[in-house]
Amino acid sequence: MNTFPSFFRVSAPTPPESPLNFADVPLDLTSSYSNMSYSPSPPSRTPSLPSYSPSPSFTSECRKNKTPEQLKDEAYRLKRDKNNIAAKKSRDARRAREEATKEEAERLKHIVLILKTENEMLRREVEHLKGSIKERQA
């Protein structure tokens, strides 16, 4: 059984009940290149590699490693999204304040109307009482 070099530490071995028990697998990485042709002659312009088309999982893995430009774009997008949320929250709060102000104005108009009516009734009562006092004095 091949083992890893001493400087390479494996943090957690695969449990024996796991279907992926790598203890019996030889550590021979050269077998993966068996389908490529190798010639000791100088390299030609066209490589002799087999045709390659990336699988969807490979392309999604490539997208995980983002370039600084992609990170800048992502940070910009994140800032824009946060700003859009904050702007919507601000607009909604302003609309709520305006609606509350309108409701308060309507309530105060109603109170003013009630007070004006009450004031007019009291004025009429005062005038009536003044007339009653003048009649008694005469």
Number of C-alpha atoms within 10 A of each C-alpha: 7 10 9 9 7 7 6 8 8 9 6 6 9 13 11 10 7 8 8 9 12 13 14 8 9 10 13 8 7 7 8 8 9 8 9 10 10 12 8 5 6 6 10 7 6 6 9 12 10 9 5 6 7 8 9 9 9 10 10 11 10 10 11 8 10 11 10 9 9 12 12 12 12 13 12 12 12 12 12 12 12 12 12 12 12 12 12 12 12 12 12 12 12 12 12 12 12 12 12 12 12 12 12 12 12 12 12 12 12 12 12 12 12 12 12 12 12 12 12 12 12 12 12 12 12 12 12 12 12 11 12 11 11 10 9 7 7 5
